[in-house]
Amino acid sequence: MNPSEIPEKPLYASMNMKRENPERIYFFEKENGSIIFAKEHEAHRIYRRRNQVIGQDKEKIKFLGSSDGVIFFKAVEEAKVIFNQKGLEAAQERIRQGEKEELEVARGQMIPPRNMDAIDRGNNPINLQTYGNI
């Protein structure tokens, strides 16, 4: 890139996070006490203990609960507005706060992820025992 091609205006970050609607979020706690959250496909692998790295011991992960994701979705929407007004750090803080609020709602709601071992063409889980029967 030539120096003449460098734009005169400073570069800026943008928050283009597109989410159509809230998705169910599943929360897990690792052995070291850190909390992770995942969407349904990844949560199924964690829940069924299929997350082992070859050559390492399986990490014990505890299922904390699940939620519908509405609070986190609203936090992301609010973070977009905060980003334009106050900047990146304030928006990140709002997203972290939304994660914590969502975790508090999820605790105790022990709805496990659907079984993703067998899925149809639309990535929807199916029951192989009844699949194809009319």
N, C-alpha and C positions, 0 to 999 in steps of 0.2 A: 504494500500500500504506500503510495507516495504521500508526502506531507500535504500536498495540495488536495488530496482526496479526503482528508480528515475533516469531519464536520466542525463548524465553528461553535455550534451549540453543544453544551455538555450532554452526555448521554444520561438517560434517566431510566429508572426501573418502572415497570408497569405490572399491575396485578390483573392478569387475564385468567382468572380461575373460573371456568364454566362448570356449573353444576345445575342441572335441570331441577332436581328434586332431592330431598334428603334420602340417604341410604342407611340401612341398619349398620351399626358399628358395634364390634365385639372387643371387649377389653380383657387383657391378660396381664398377669404379674409374673415377672421372671424371678429366678432364685435370688438375684442380687437386689431385689426390691423395686427395680424399674418397671414402669407400666408401659405397655405397648397397646396400640389399638389397630384393628385391621378390618378390612371389608370382608364380605362373606367367603369368597374363594380362598383367600389367604387364611382366614380364621378357621375354615374347615381343616386345612392342613395342620395348623397349630393344634387345634382341638383333638384331632385324631393322632397326634404325636408323629407327624410325618415331616418334621422339620430338622431332622438330624443331619449334621455335616459328617461326612465319612472321616473316620479317624478321631473323632471327638465323642465324648460321652453326651448322651441326650440331656439337654437342659430341662429341668423340671419347671413347667409353666402352669400356673394356676389360672383357671377361668374365673374372672370377676363378675361378668355379666354382659348384657347387651342393651342397646337402646336404639330408638328409631332414627337418631341423628338430626333431629329438628333443631336442637339447641346449637350444635356445632355448625349447622347450615346457616342459621341466623348470625352466628358469630363471624363466619366468613363473609357474609353479605355486609355486615357492619364494618368489617376490616377493610373492605373495598373503599367505603366512604372515608374511613379514618386515614387510609393510605393517601388519598388525595388531599386531605386537609392537614394532617400532622406528620406524615412520613412513614417510612418502612418500619421503624422500631415500634411505634405505637400500634401499627396494624398487627405486627407479630405478637405483641403482648396481648392484644384482644383475641387472637386465635388461640394462644396458650390458655387464656382464661376460659374460652369456650370449651376447650378440651377437658379442663378440670370440672366445669359445670356438667358436661355430658357424662363424665365418669361418675359423678355423684348420683346422677339419675339412673345410670346403668347398674350400680351396685345392687345386688339382690335380684335383678331381673335375669334369671338363669335360663334364657331361651338360647339353646345351642344353635350353631349354624346348620343349615341344611346339608345333607349328604351330597357332596359334589363328585363322588366316585363315578357316577354314570350321569351324563348330561345329554340332552338332545341338541339339535342344530342351533337352537336359540340360546344355548348356555343355561338352560333351565334343568334342574335336577329331575331325574326320573326314577321310578321304582322298577327295577328290572323284572321283578316277579309278576307285575301286572302290565308291563309295557307291551303293547301290541294286542292285548286281549280286548275284545269288544263286548 
